[in-house]
Amino acid sequence: SFKPDYVEAYTNMSVALKSQGKLEESIDACNKALAIRPDDADAYGNIGVALQVQGKFDEAIESYNKALSIEPGNVQVLNNMGITLKDQGKYEDATEAFTKAFTIKPDYAEAHNNMGNALKDKGKSEEAIEAYNKALSLKPGYAEAHRNLSSIIKYTSDNVHLKQVRDLYNSKDLSEDARCSLSFALAKMYEDIGDTDKSFACLTEGNALRKKLLNYSIDEDKNLFIRLKRTQPHLLKNSVEIKESSSDLTPIFILGMPRSGTTLIEQIISSHSKVNGAGELNYVSQFGRNLVLDSAVIKTQNISKFRHRYLSELLKRSNGKLFITDKMPQNFRFIPLICAAFPEAKIIHVKRNAIATCWSNYKQYFASKDLGYSYNLKDVASYYDLYTDLMNLWQSEYGDRIYNLNYETLIEDQDNETRKLIKHLGLTWEDACLSPHKNKRSVRTASQQQVRKKIYKGSSDAWRKYEPYLNGVFDSLTSI
């Protein structure tokens, strides 16, 4: 006999499990609901979200499509589908999904906000501003949309948006999440108008809240880095011997600390006609996590399997080109795995002034939940030391495989440094590589405003106006 309350129980359970990060269990609960009620669109929708969080984008889309075949007007599924398509770099399809969602439900503020994010990634700032404003006209207290909007406007002290956000920030009963977003928005606004005191105060509050909400401790990363060092010799021993013909694709890994200039380097390299820029891909971490953490599973066949999975995903992002960039900065942690699995890969390590990098991490609200170290000045400094220590070890083991590129040197001597880089990649010279700001591809990172402007000097000194507030917390850092 049919028990509708069981379906409810499984659905509620799946939502609870997903919020705890137990994604496989969440999917199981949805499947149990579907076994009782096969036409449950919400269950398929929930499975889609869990798959998306795991980076299984194609499977997520499949699940959303099942939900929509049952219930074509499910706006929540359309919205989530749009987010997944955006994360895949499929912007036309993403904007179509968001448009469908708010055509069915005109007051769907979330879909307008997400539409803004997709337009911002495409470099369509004016249209993005319009979408964010639409979201805010429907939901004036929508903190995330305020934060998103603040990132693309240059403020003057008489800007009405500044006043709106300030009033909202001063209102009672805000959730910690909303207060966090508004603090980051205000920090940016105050910086624009030159009020460094208030800007730093808002940054301090926003960061403290974000760290608390992520429940982060620097010990997580300290332990991770110890394990990464432990597995390295095993990865070295089990390196995959490949025949040159086994793949025509050449992955180019652009890595280093977040905010060290990796987006700019990707813009430069992907300006070349033979290269496609795929942006920040989660695949190394997603498919290779057990291989970098557990020596017992490091066998040549497992590394080969990882290689095959990664390259088949990369092929989907290749746009018909044979050189593809993956600019996930955090891949610096996995260089031994990259070297073991991809003897043909190019590894570009981007280095930037230590204090400039750390300050830029602290100043940024990252959408990703994996950068918990960046929300506390001491944590940022500790993390930078962990990074330096790890990179020095990798450098001693894989020196000839890693191409070190200094961001400041590139800015000072763009022509020369760019030519050396392109030559290192084994590509013929193309003048387009000197005009990365003309590159039309979508950019999904915090730097997407900067890389659309001509390369400018002085960005690494932006932290200096905050020096009086830092109490010397970055003084002991040494740039690598």
C-alpha positions as CSV (number, residue, x, y, z in Angstrom):
1,S,0.0,0.0,0.0
2,F,1.1,3.6,-0.7
3,K,2.4,5.5,2.3
4,P,2.6,9.2,1.3
5,D,4.1,10.1,4.7
6,Y,7.1,7.8,4.0
7,V,7.8,9.9,0.9
8,E,7.7,13.1,3.0
9,A,10.1,11.5,5.6
10,Y,12.6,10.5,3.0
11,T,12.4,13.9,1.3
12,N,13.0,15.7,4.6
13,M,15.8,13.3,5.4
14,S,17.5,13.9,2.1
15,V,17.4,17.7,2.7
16,A,18.8,17.3,6.2
17,L,21.6,15.0,5.0
18,K,22.5,17.3,2.1
19,S,22.9,20.3,4.6
20,Q,25.3,18.1,6.6
21,G,27.4,17.5,3.5
22,K,26.3,13.8,3.4
23,L,25.6,13.8,-0.3
24,E,25.6,10.1,-1.1
25,E,23.2,9.4,1.8
26,S,21.0,12.3,0.6
27,I,20.8,10.8,-2.8
28,D,19.9,7.4,-1.3
29,A,17.1,8.9,0.6
30,C,15.7,10.5,-2.6
31,N,15.9,7.2,-4.4
32,K,13.9,5.6,-1.6
33,A,11.3,8.3,-2.0
34,L,11.3,7.6,-5.8
35,A,10.8,3.9,-5.2
36,I,7.5,4.7,-3.5
37,R,6.5,7.6,-5.8
38,P,8.3,7.4,-9.1
39,D,6.9,10.7,-10.4
40,D,8.3,12.9,-7.5
41,A,9.9,15.9,-9.3
42,D,11.3,17.3,-6.1
43,A,13.2,14.1,-5.4
44,Y,14.9,14.3,-8.8
45,G,15.5,18.0,-8.1
46,N,17.2,17.2,-4.8
47,I,19.3,14.5,-6.4
48,G,20.4,17.1,-9.0
49,V,21.6,19.5,-6.3
50,A,23.5,16.8,-4.4
51,L,25.2,15.8,-7.7
52,Q,26.0,19.4,-8.5
53,V,27.7,20.0,-5.2
54,Q,29.9,17.0,-6.0
55,G,30.8,18.5,-9.3
56,K,29.0,15.8,-11.2
57,F,27.4,18.3,-13.6
58,D,26.3,16.1,-16.4
59,E,24.5,13.7,-14.0
60,A,22.9,16.7,-12.2
61,I,21.5,18.0,-15.5
62,E,20.1,14.6,-16.3
63,S,18.4,14.5,-12.9
64,Y,17.0,18.0,-13.4
65,N,15.7,17.0,-16.8
66,K,13.8,14.1,-15.3
67,A,12.3,16.4,-12.7
68,L,11.2,18.8,-15.5
69,S,9.7,16.1,-17.6
70,I,7.4,15.4,-14.7
71,E,6.8,19.0,-13.7
72,P,7.9,21.4,-16.5
73,G,7.0,24.5,-14.4
74,N,9.2,23.6,-11.4
75,V,11.0,27.0,-11.0
76,Q,13.3,25.8,-8.3
77,V,14.6,23.0,-10.5
78,L,15.0,25.5,-13.4
79,N,17.0,27.9,-11.2
80,N,19.3,25.1,-9.9
81,M,19.7,23.8,-13.5
82,G,20.7,27.3,-14.5
83,I,23.4,27.4,-11.7
84,T,24.8,24.1,-12.8
85,L,24.9,25.1,-16.5
86,K,26.7,28.3,-15.5
87,D,29.2,26.3,-13.5
88,Q,29.8,24.2,-16.7
89,G,30.5,27.4,-18.6
90,K,27.3,27.0,-20.7
91,Y,26.1,30.6,-20.4
92,E,23.5,30.7,-23.1
93,D,21.7,27.6,-21.7
94,A,22.0,28.9,-18.2
95,T,20.4,32.3,-19.0
96,E,17.7,30.4,-20.8
97,A,16.9,28.3,-17.7
98,F,16.8,31.4,-15.5
99,T,14.6,33.3,-18.0
100,K,12.2,30.3,-18.0
101,A,12.1,30.3,-14.2
102,F,11.2,34.0,-13.9
103,T,8.8,33.9,-16.8
104,I,6.8,31.4,-14.9
105,K,7.4,33.2,-11.6
106,P,8.1,36.8,-12.2
107,D,8.9,37.6,-8.6
108,Y,11.6,34.9,-8.3
109,A,14.4,37.1,-7.0
110,E,16.9,34.2,-6.7
111,A,16.7,33.5,-10.5
112,H,17.3,37.2,-11.2
113,N,20.3,37.2,-8.9
114,N,21.7,34.1,-10.6
115,M,21.1,35.6,-14.0
116,G,23.2,38.6,-12.8
117,N,26.0,36.2,-11.9
118,A,26.0,34.6,-15.3
119,L,26.0,38.0,-17.1
120,K,28.8,39.2,-14.8
121,D,30.9,36.1,-15.8
122,K,30.4,37.0,-19.4
123,G,31.7,40.5,-18.8
124,K,28.2,42.0,-19.4
125,S,28.4,44.4,-16.5
126,E,25.5,46.7,-17.4
127,E,23.1,43.8,-17.9
128,A,24.3,42.1,-14.7
129,I,23.6,45.3,-12.7
130,E,20.1,45.4,-14.2
131,A,19.5,41.8,-13.1
132,Y,20.8,42.4,-9.6
133,N,18.6,45.5,-9.3
134,K,15.6,43.5,-10.5
135,A,16.3,40.9,-7.8
136,L,16.6,43.7,-5.2
137,S,13.4,45.4,-6.3
138,L,11.6,42.1,-5.6
139,K,13.4,41.4,-2.4
140,P,15.0,44.6,-0.9
141,G,16.6,42.7,2.0
142,Y,18.4,40.2,-0.3
143,A,21.9,40.5,1.1
144,E,23.7,38.2,-1.4
145,A,22.4,40.3,-4.3
146,H,23.6,43.4,-2.6
147,R,27.0,41.9,-2.2
148,N,27.1,40.8,-5.8
149,L,26.0,44.2,-7.0
150,S,28.6,45.9,-4.9
151,S,31.4,44.0,-6.6
152,I,30.7,45.6,-10.0
153,I,29.9,49.2,-9.2
154,K,32.5,51.9,-8.4
155,Y,30.9,53.9,-5.6
156,T,30.9,57.6,-4.8
157,S,29.7,58.8,-1.4
158,D,26.3,60.0,-2.7
159,N,25.4,56.6,-4.2
160,V,21.9,55.5,-3.1
161,H,22.9,51.9,-3.0
162,L,25.5,52.6,-0.3
163,K,22.7,54.2,1.8
164,Q,20.4,51.3,1.3
165,V,23.0,48.7,2.3
166,R,23.9,50.8,5.4
167,D,20.3,51.0,6.5
168,L,19.8,47.3,6.0
169,Y,23.0,46.5,7.8
170,N,21.7,48.6,10.8
171,S,18.4,46.9,10.9
172,K,17.5,44.4,13.6
173,D,17.1,40.6,13.3
174,L,19.5,40.0,10.4
175,S,20.7,36.4,10.0
176,E,24.5,35.9,10.4
177,D,24.7,35.0,6.8
178,A,23.0,38.2,5.6
179,R,25.1,40.3,8.0
180,C,28.2,38.6,6.6
181,S,27.3,39.5,3.0
182,L,26.4,43.0,3.8
183,S,29.7,43.5,5.7
184,F,31.6,42.5,2.6
185,A,29.4,44.8,0.4
186,L,30.0,47.8,2.8
187,A,33.8,47.1,3.0
188,K,34.0,47.4,-0.8
189,M,31.8,50.5,-0.9
190,Y,33.8,52.2,1.9
191,E,37.1,51.3,0.2
192,D,35.8,52.9,-3.1
193,I,34.9,56.2,-1.3
194,G,38.3,56.2,0.6
195,D,37.0,55.5,4.1
196,T,39.6,52.9,5.1
197,D,38.6,52.9,8.8
198,K,35.1,51.8,8.1
199,S,36.2,49.5,5.2
200,F,38.5,47.6,7.5
201,A,36.0,47.4,10.3
202,C,33.4,45.9,8.0
203,L,36.0,43.4,6.6
204,T,36.8,42.3,10.1
205,E,33.2,41.6,10.9
206,G,32.4,40.0,7.6
207,N,35.4,37.7,7.8
208,A,34.8,36.7,11.4
209,L,31.2,35.7,10.5
210,R,32.2,33.8,7.4
211,K,34.8,31.8,9.3
212,K,32.3,31.0,12.0
213,L,29.6,30.0,9.5
214,L,32.1,27.7,7.7
215,N,33.2,26.3,11.1
216,Y,36.8,26.4,9.9
217,S,40.0,25.7,11.8
218,I,43.5,26.0,10.3
219,D,44.3,22.6,11.8
220,E,42.2,21.0,9.0
221,D,44.7,22.4,6.4
222,K,47.8,21.6,8.6
223,N,46.7,18.0,8.8
224,L,45.9,17.9,5.1
225,F,49.4,19.2,4.1
226,I,51.1,16.6,6.3
227,R,49.2,13.8,4.5
228,L,50.0,15.3,1.1
229,K,53.7,15.1,2.0
230,R,53.3,11.5,3.1
231,T,51.7,10.2,-0.1
232,Q,54.2,12.0,-2.5
233,P,56.9,9.3,-2.6
234,H,54.2,6.7,-3.5
235,L,52.8,8.8,-6.3
236,L,56.3,9.3,-7.6
237,K,56.9,5.5,-7.6
238,N,53.7,4.8,-9.4
239,S,53.9,7.4,-12.2
240,V,52.0,6.4,-15.3
241,E,54.2,5.6,-18.3
242,I,52.2,6.8,-21.3
243,K,52.6,6.5,-25.0
244,E,52.6,9.9,-26.6
245,S,49.6,8.9,-28.8
246,S,47.4,7.9,-25.9
247,S,45.9,11.4,-25.7
248,D,46.1,14.4,-28.0
249,L,45.1,16.7,-25.2
250,T,47.7,18.7,-23.3
251,P,46.4,20.0,-20.0
252,I,48.0,23.2,-18.8
253,F,47.6,23.6,-15.0
254,I,47.8,27.1,-13.8
255,L,48.2,27.0,-10.0
256,G,49.5,28.8,-6.9
257,M,47.8,30.7,-4.1
258,P,44.3,32.0,-4.9
259,R,44.5,35.7,-5.9
260,S,48.1,35.4,-7.1
261,G,47.3,36.3,-10.8
262,T,46.2,32.9,-12.1
263,T,43.2,34.4,-13.9
264,L,45.3,36.9,-15.8
265,I,47.7,34.1,-16.8
266,E,44.8,32.0,-18.1
267,Q,43.5,35.0,-20.1
268,I,47.0,35.4,-21.6
269,I,47.4,31.7,-22.5
270,S,43.9,31.2,-23.7
271,S,44.2,34.3,-26.1
272,H,46.2,31.8,-28.2
273,S,44.3,30.2,-31.0
274,K,45.3,26.7,-30.1
275,V,44.3,27.0,-26.4
276,N,40.9,26.8,-24.7
277,G,40.6,28.3,-21.2
278,A,38.4,26.0,-19.1
279,G,38.6,28.0,-15.9
280,E,38.7,26.6,-12.4
281,L,37.9,22.9,-12.6
282,N,37.3,20.8,-9.6
283,Y,38.2,17.5,-11.2
284,V,41.7,16.9,-9.8
285,S,40.4,17.2,-6.3
286,Q,37.1,15.4,-7.0
287,F,38.6,12.4,-8.8
288,G,42.0,12.3,-7.1
289,R,41.2,13.1,-3.5
290,N,41.7,9.5,-2.2
291,L,44.9,9.2,-4.2
292,V,46.6,12.2,-2.5
293,L,45.4,11.2,1.0
294,D,45.8,7.4,1.2
295,S,49.0,5.6,0.3
296,A,47.2,2.3,0.3
297,V,45.2,3.1,-2.8
298,I,48.1,4.5,-4.8
299,K,48.6,1.9,-7.6
300,T,49.5,2.5,-11.2
301,Q,46.1,1.3,-12.4
302,N,44.3,3.8,-10.0
303,I,46.4,6.7,-11.3
304,S,45.6,5.6,-14.9
305,K,41.9,5.5,-14.0
306,F,42.2,9.0,-12.5
307,R,44.0,10.2,-15.7
308,H,41.3,8.7,-17.9
309,R,38.4,10.3,-15.9
310,Y,40.1,13.7,-15.8
311,L,40.9,13.7,-19.5
312,S,37.5,12.7,-20.6
313,E,36.0,15.6,-18.6
314,L,38.6,17.9,-20.0
315,L,37.7,16.8,-23.6
316,K,34.1,18.1,-22.9
317,R,35.7,21.5,-22.2
318,S,38.1,21.6,-25.1
319,N,36.0,23.4,-27.7
320,G,37.9,21.4,-30.3
321,K,41.3,22.7,-29.1
322,L,44.2,20.4,-28.0
323,F,45.6,22.6,-25.3
324,I,43.3,23.3,-22.3
325,T,43.9,25.3,-19.2
326,D,42.7,24.3,-15.8
327,K,43.3,27.3,-13.5
328,M,42.2,25.9,-10.1
329,P,44.8,27.6,-8.0
330,Q,44.5,25.1,-5.1
331,N,45.8,22.3,-7.4
332,F,49.3,23.4,-6.2
333,R,48.5,20.9,-3.4
334,F,48.3,18.0,-5.9
335,I,51.4,18.5,-8.0
336,P,52.7,15.0,-7.2
337,L,49.4,13.5,-8.5
338,I,49.5,15.8,-11.6
339,C,53.1,14.8,-12.4
340,A,52.3,11.1,-11.9
341,A,49.2,11.0,-14.0
342,F,50.0,13.5,-16.8
343,P,53.7,13.3,-17.9
344,E,52.7,15.5,-20.9
345,A,51.0,18.3,-18.8
346,K,52.4,21.8,-18.4
347,I,52.5,23.2,-14.9
348,I,52.6,27.0,-14.5
349,H,53.1,28.1,-10.9
350,V,52.2,31.8,-10.5
351,K,53.9,33.6,-7.7
352,R,53.0,37.0,-6.4
353,N,54.2,39.3,-3.5
354,A,53.3,37.5,-0.3
355,I,51.6,40.4,1.5
356,A,49.6,41.4,-1.6
357,T,48.4,37.8,-2.0
358,C,47.4,37.4,1.6
359,W,45.6,40.7,1.8
360,S,43.7,39.9,-1.4
361,N,42.6,36.6,0.1
362,Y,41.4,38.3,3.2
363,K,39.5,41.0,1.3
364,Q,37.6,38.5,-0.8
365,Y,34.3,36.8,-0.1
366,F,34.8,33.5,-2.0
367,A,31.8,31.6,-3.2
368,S,33.7,28.3,-2.6
369,K,33.5,26.9,0.9
370,D,37.0,25.4,0.5
371,L,39.0,28.5,1.4
372,G,38.2,28.8,5.0
373,Y,41.7,30.0,5.9
374,S,41.1,33.3,4.1
375,Y,38.7,34.8,6.7
376,N,41.2,35.5,9.5
377,L,44.5,37.4,9.2
378,K,46.5,34.9,11.2
379,D,45.0,32.0,9.4
380,V,45.9,33.5,6.0
381,A,49.5,34.0,7.1
382,S,49.7,30.5,8.5
383,Y,48.2,29.1,5.3
384,Y,50.7,31.1,3.2
385,D,53.5,29.5,5.2
386,L,52.0,26.0,4.6
387,Y,51.9,26.8,0.9
388,T,55.5,28.0,0.8
389,D,56.7,25.0,2.7
390,L,54.8,22.6,0.4
391,M,55.9,24.3,-2.8
392,N,59.6,24.3,-1.7
393,L,59.3,20.5,-1.3
394,W,57.6,20.0,-4.7
395,Q,60.2,22.3,-6.3
396,S,63.0,20.1,-5.0
397,E,61.2,16.9,-6.3
398,Y,59.8,18.1,-9.5
399,G,61.7,21.3,-10.3
400,D,62.0,20.7,-14.0
401,R,58.3,20.1,-14.4
402,I,57.2,23.3,-12.8
403,Y,57.4,26.7,-14.6
404,N,57.6,29.5,-12.1
405,L,56.1,32.8,-13.3
406,N,56.3,35.9,-11.2
407,Y,53.3,38.1,-11.4
408,E,55.1,41.4,-10.6
409,T,57.8,40.6,-13.2
410,L,55.1,39.9,-15.8
411,I,53.5,43.2,-15.1
412,E,56.8,45.1,-15.4
413,D,58.0,43.3,-18.5
414,Q,54.9,42.0,-20.2
415,D,56.3,41.4,-23.7
416,N,59.4,39.4,-22.6
417,E,57.7,37.4,-19.9
418,T,54.7,36.5,-22.2
419,R,57.0,35.3,-25.0
420,K,59.0,33.1,-22.6
421,L,55.7,31.6,-21.3
422,I,54.3,30.8,-24.7
423,K,57.6,29.3,-25.8
424,H,57.7,27.1,-22.7
425,L,54.2,25.8,-23.6
426,G,55.6,24.7,-27.0
427,L,53.3,27.1,-28.9
428,T,54.1,29.4,-31.8
429,W,54.0,33.1,-30.9
430,E,50.8,35.0,-31.5
431,D,50.4,38.7,-30.8
432,A,47.0,38.2,-29.3
433,C,48.7,36.9,-26.1
434,L,49.8,40.5,-25.4
435,S,46.2,41.7,-25.2
436,P,44.5,39.4,-22.7
437,H,41.9,42.1,-21.9
438,K,40.5,41.6,-25.4
439,N,39.9,37.9,-24.7
440,K,36.1,37.4,-24.9
441,R,35.9,34.2,-22.9
442,S,33.9,34.0,-19.7
443,V,35.7,34.4,-16.4
444,R,34.2,32.9,-13.3
445,T,36.5,34.2,-10.6
446,A,36.8,37.1,-8.3
447,S,39.2,38.8,-10.7
448,Q,36.8,38.9,-13.6
449,Q,36.6,42.7,-13.4
450,Q,40.3,43.3,-13.5
451,V,41.2,41.0,-16.4
452,R,38.9,42.9,-18.7
453,K,41.1,46.0,-18.3
454,K,44.6,46.5,-19.7
455,I,47.4,45.1,-17.5
456,Y,48.2,47.8,-15.0
457,K,51.0,48.2,-12.5
458,G,50.6,48.8,-8.8
459,S,47.9,46.2,-7.9
460,S,50.3,44.6,-5.6
461,D,50.5,47.8,-3.5
462,A,46.8,48.0,-2.9
463,W,47.2,46.5,0.6
464,R,49.5,49.4,1.8
465,K,46.6,51.7,2.7
466,Y,45.5,49.1,5.2
467,E,49.0,48.6,6.7
468,P,48.2,50.5,9.9
469,Y,45.4,48.1,10.7
470,L,47.4,44.9,10.2
471,N,49.5,45.0,13.4
472,G,52.4,43.4,11.5
473,V,50.6,40.1,11.1
474,F,52.2,39.6,7.6
475,D,55.6,40.9,8.5
476,S,57.2,37.5,8.8
477,L,56.0,36.3,5.4
478,T,58.6,35.6,2.7
479,S,57.5,35.6,-0.9
480,I,58.6,32.4,-2.6
